[in-house]
Amino acid sequence: MNAQSDISMKTEEVLRVELEVFRQEHRDLDQAITAMVERGTADQLTIRRLKKKKLRLKDMIAIIEDRLTPDIIA
């Protein structure tokens, strides 16, 4: 099942909770990547994988925000 159809079946309350969880995980990954780069403790493959995961989270955050924001016709 793709993420778009999975999101359409969830309530607004559930989406808001998931949104906050995804935002926190995104921040945590950002801090972890920064720390690894500064210390030089991770190889490039690991950093690349974490960055891809961070991008997937960013996409999920955008999808949920779009779902929660009502369409306003001007």
C-alpha positions as MATLAB code, in Angstrom:
seq = 'MNAQSDISMKTEEVLRVELEVFRQEHRDLDQAITAMVERGTADQLTIRRLKKKKLRLKDMIAIIEDRLTPDIIA';
ca = [
       0.000    0.000    0.000;
       1.434    3.386   -0.881;
       1.833    6.227    1.611;
      -0.817    8.434   -0.020;
      -3.645    5.915    0.314;
      -2.479    4.937    3.791;
      -2.691    8.577    4.912;
      -6.139    9.099    3.417;
      -7.534    6.404    5.714;
      -6.274    8.002    8.942;
      -8.071   10.504   11.137;
      -6.844   14.069   11.525;
      -5.824   13.383   15.122;
      -3.700   10.387   14.134;
      -2.093   12.401   11.345;
      -1.198   15.222   13.746;
       0.485   12.772   16.115;
       2.367   11.099   13.263;
       3.387   14.511   11.944;
       4.997   15.430   15.250;
       6.734   12.043   15.473;
       8.111   12.428   11.921;
       9.273   15.983   12.645;
      11.104   14.828   15.774;
      12.708   11.918   13.935;
      13.769   14.316   11.150;
      15.407   16.641   13.710;
      17.120   13.699   15.404;
      18.521   12.452   12.100;
      19.750   15.941   11.259;
      21.600   16.153   14.561;
      23.033   12.651   14.165;
      24.278   13.365   10.645;
      25.850   16.635   11.759;
      27.588   14.946   14.689;
      28.917   12.119   12.505;
      30.262   14.521    9.914;
      31.905   16.754   12.530;
      33.539   13.828   14.333;
      34.288   11.841   11.201;
      32.875    8.715   12.861;
      30.796    7.400    9.956;
      31.584    6.320    6.448;
      29.995    8.074    3.473;
      27.594    5.199    2.801;
      26.109    5.430    6.296;
      25.744    9.190    6.022;
      24.130    8.844    2.586;
      21.617    6.298    3.933;
      20.709    8.567    6.841;
      20.249   11.499    4.479;
      17.935    9.412    2.269;
      15.889    8.435    5.307;
      15.732   12.099    6.296;
      14.453   12.997    2.812;
      11.768   10.291    2.995;
      10.656   11.726    6.325;
      10.558   15.205    4.807;
       8.338   13.883    2.004;
       6.001   12.215    4.510;
       5.845   15.429    6.537;
       4.899   17.385    3.394;
       2.205   14.857    2.444;
       0.656   14.956    5.919;
       0.807   18.763    6.079;
      -0.944   18.942    2.708;
      -3.638   16.581    3.964;
      -4.176   18.603    7.161;
      -4.197   21.998    5.421;
      -7.629   22.721    3.958;
      -7.856   23.773    0.334;
      -8.842   27.410    0.181;
     -10.244   28.600   -3.087;
      -9.541   32.303   -3.501;
];
